[in-house]
Amino acid sequence: MQRFALQPTTVRVLASTIAVAAALGLWAVNSQAADPAKPAVAPKAALTVSTVQPQSTQLTVALAANGSIAAWQEASVGSEANGLRVAELHAAVGDKVQKGQLLVSFAAEGVQADVALARAALAEAQAMAAESQANADRARAVKDSGALSAQQVSQYLTAELSAKARVASAQAQLDAQLLRLKNTQVHAPDSGIISARNATVGAVVGAGTELYRLIRQGRLEWRGEVTAAELARVAPGTTVQVTAAGGAQVKGRVRTVAPTVDAQTRNGMVYVDLPGAKGFKPGMFARGEFALGASSALTVPQSAVVVRDGFSYVYRVGADSKVKQLKVQTGRVAGDQLEVLSGVQAQDKLVASGGSFLSDGDLVKVVDAASKQAPSPANAAQAATK
């Protein structure tokens, strides 16, 4: 085995290097011992935050339900005339109409001719009745003189009655034709909004044909489905906040609650009047919340709650400025406030916002909410130039 011997010069260099390193280490130890009051480097805060405390407040107890918007009542505007041609339509879908307003005009030439014929028949019957009455009056005048036999007198009196009956029949026929003439114009049975039009100009329609469909008085209602277990909590007069799919909202009141429950769904229908419902149309889906009173609740700002993996958390700031992650159960929402059902106490100091950037045990710097506001653009530009 071959051995290598170090040169004397190399040995002296290594010895000098080891001596210098030992001297530096001894100096560092002596320097720290000579200044024991020098503070250690403080750990850096992970985030600058402001804190809030849960607030006790009164929140509305609401019952949510789904349903549809519908017309309060619909009126079917039909034709009473038979076999007449539609001459003109005076309203379109969406028009607001008043009670008695003209909607449809039928061609009336044929009916007017029938009316004239009935008038002539009435006049003829009246003339014959006048002659029969005169003959009957003369017969009654000479009845006791023997100038006429009893049979002849009876014939004159019977003819008078028959003539009067013919007059009544002619008058009835004239009234029927006048009614047909009146039916050549169809008027709105009530004020409201036209929701459907089935009539076509030029079409010959039969009696009973639906020409228009009308939302009476323009009134809408929300028909909400409530479970049988919750139905007893809803009473007529209860305030309901109804929200359409597009975001439109309106406040209504329960008009009535259905006396029965559907055997398949086990839900009951609740009818809610919607006065002045703008942005709502019949057939729309809508969600409603029944106001069933109020109860006390502990609330925090929604920005203080962090949702992770399907669970809600808040961060409590301790006396040592370290945060602790707390799992909470949330409830109702009131504006920017969120009800906390469990997990925090009223005296806890919670991180107001920015919790999504924190982890359990992080150190934070707590400042007032006013001082945590973003700097003005001028100050930000000044800071950027430094």
Residue pairs with C-beta under 8 A, 6 or more apart in sequence:
32 38
43 363
44 363
45 321
45 363
45 364
45 365
46 357
46 358
46 359
46 362
46 363
46 364
47 354
47 357
47 358
47 362
47 364
47 365
48 364
48 365
48 367
48 372
49 317
49 351
49 352
49 353
49 354
49 364
49 365
49 366
49 367
49 372
50 351
50 352
50 353
50 366
50 367
50 368
50 369
50 372
51 317
51 349
51 350
51 351
51 352
51 366
52 300
52 301
52 304
52 349
52 350
52 352
53 346
53 347
53 348
53 349
53 350
54 298
54 299
54 300
54 340
54 344
54 345
54 346
54 348
54 350
55 298
55 299
55 300
55 337
56 296
56 297
56 298
56 299
56 346
57 296
57 297
57 299
57 334
57 337
58 294
58 295
58 296
58 297
59 294
59 295
59 296
59 297
59 299
59 332
59 334
59 339
60 291
60 292
60 293
60 294
60 332
60 334
61 291
61 292
61 293
61 294
61 295
62 241
62 289
62 290
62 291
62 292
62 332
63 226
63 230
63 233
63 234
63 289
63 290
63 292
64 287
64 288
64 289
64 290
65 224
65 225
65 226
65 270
65 287
65 288
65 289
65 290
66 224
66 225
66 285
66 286
66 287
66 288
67 222
67 223
67 224
67 225
67 270
67 285
67 286
67 287
67 288
68 222
68 223
68 283
68 284
68 285
68 286
69 220
69 221
69 222
69 223
69 244
69 274
69 277
69 280
69 281
69 282
69 283
69 284
69 285
69 286
70 220
70 221
70 222
70 223
70 282
70 283
71 195
71 215
71 216
71 219
71 220
71 221
71 282
72 215
72 216
72 217
72 219
72 220
72 221
72 273
73 215
73 216
73 219
74 195
74 213
74 214
74 215
74 216
75 189
75 190
75 192
75 213
75 214
75 216
76 210
76 212
76 213
76 214
77 103
77 104
77 186
77 188
77 189
77 210
77 211
77 212
77 213
77 214
78 208
78 209
78 210
78 211
79 104
79 106
79 183
79 186
79 205
79 206
79 207
79 208
79 209
79 211
80 183
80 207
80 208
81 106
81 111
81 180
81 183
81 184
81 205
81 207
82 206
82 207
83 204
83 206
84 106
84 107
84 108
84 110
84 111
84 184
84 204
84 205
85 106
85 107
85 202
85 203
85 204
86 104
86 105
86 106
86 107
86 199
86 200
86 201
86 202
86 203
86 204
86 205
86 211
87 105
87 106
87 107
87 108
87 201
88 104
88 105
88 201
89 103
89 104
89 197
89 199
89 201
90 101
90 102
90 103
90 104
90 105
91 97
91 101
91 103
91 188
91 194
91 197
91 212
92 194
92 197
93 194
93 195
93 196
93 197
94 193
94 194
95 193
95 194
96 191
96 192
96 193
96 218
97 103
97 188
97 191
97 192
97 193
97 194
97 214
98 188
98 191
99 188
99 189
99 190
99 191
100 187
100 188
101 187
101 188
102 185
102 186
102 187
103 186
103 187
103 188
103 211
103 212
104 185
104 186
104 199
104 211
104 212
105 184
105 185
105 186
106 183
106 184
106 185
106 186
107 184
108 181
108 184
111 177
111 180
111 181
111 184
112 181
114 177
114 180
115 174
115 177
115 178
115 180
115 181
117 177
118 170
118 173
118 174
118 176
118 177
119 174
121 170
121 173
121 174
122 167
122 170
122 171
122 173
122 174
124 170
125 163
125 166
125 167
125 169
125 170
126 167
126 170
128 163
128 166
129 160
129 163
129 164
129 166
129 167
131 163
132 156
132 159
132 160
132 162
132 163
132 164
133 160
133 163
133 164
135 156
135 159
135 160
136 156
136 157
136 159
136 160
138 156
139 148
139 152
139 153
139 156
139 157
140 153
140 157
142 148
143 150
143 153
186 211
188 214
189 214
190 214
190 216
190 217
191 216
191 217
191 218
192 214
192 215
192 216
192 217
192 218
193 214
193 215
193 218
194 212
194 213
194 214
194 215
195 213
195 214
195 215
195 282
196 212
196 213
197 211
197 212
197 213
198 209
198 210
198 211
198 212
198 213
199 205
199 211
199 212
205 211
215 282
219 273
219 274
219 275
220 274
220 277
220 280
220 282
221 252
221 255
221 271
221 272
221 273
221 274
222 240
222 242
222 252
222 271
222 272
222 274
222 286
222 288
223 269
223 270
223 271
223 272
224 240
224 269
224 270
224 272
224 288
225 265
225 267
225 268
225 269
225 270
226 234
226 267
226 268
226 269
226 270
226 290
227 266
227 267
227 268
228 261
228 266
228 267
228 268
231 257
231 261
231 268
231 270
233 290
233 292
234 254
234 257
234 270
234 290
234 292
235 254
235 257
236 253
236 254
236 255
236 256
236 257
237 253
237 254
238 253
238 254
238 290
238 291
238 292
239 251
239 252
239 253
239 290
239 291
240 251
240 252
240 253
240 254
240 272
240 288
240 289
240 290
240 291
241 249
241 251
241 288
241 289
241 291
242 249
242 250
242 251
242 252
242 272
242 274
242 277
242 280
242 286
242 287
242 288
243 249
243 286
243 287
243 288
243 289
244 279
244 280
244 284
244 285
244 286
245 284
245 285
245 286
246 279
248 278
248 279
248 280
250 274
250 276
250 277
250 278
250 280
252 272
252 273
252 274
252 275
252 277
252 288
253 272
253 273
254 270
254 271
254 272
254 290
255 271
255 272
255 273
256 270
256 271
257 268
257 269
257 270
257 271
258 268
258 269
258 270
258 271
260 268
261 267
261 268
262 268
262 269
270 290
272 288
274 280
280 286
297 331
297 332
297 339
298 339
298 340
298 344
298 346
299 334
299 337
299 338
299 339
299 340
300 314
300 337
300 338
300 340
300 344
300 350
301 336
301 337
301 338
301 352
301 353
302 333
302 336
302 337
302 338
303 336
303 352
303 353
304 314
304 350
304 351
304 352
304 353
304 355
305 312
305 313
305 314
305 328
305 330
305 338
305 340
305 355
306 312
306 313
306 314
306 315
306 355
306 356
307 313
311 327
312 327
312 328
312 329
312 330
313 325
313 326
313 327
313 328
313 355
314 325
314 326
314 328
314 340
314 343
314 344
314 350
314 351
314 355
315 323
315 324
315 325
315 326
315 350
315 351
315 355
315 358
316 323
316 324
316 326
316 344
316 348
316 349
316 350
316 351
317 323
317 349
317 350
317 351
317 364
317 366
318 324
321 363
321 364
321 365
321 366
322 361
322 362
322 363
322 364
323 351
323 358
323 360
323 361
323 362
323 364
324 360
324 361
325 358
325 359
325 360
326 343
326 344
326 348
327 343
328 340
328 341
328 342
328 343
328 344
329 340
329 341
329 342
329 343
330 338
330 339
330 340
330 341
331 338
331 339
331 340
331 341
332 338
332 339
333 339
344 350
351 358
351 364
352 369
358 364
375 383
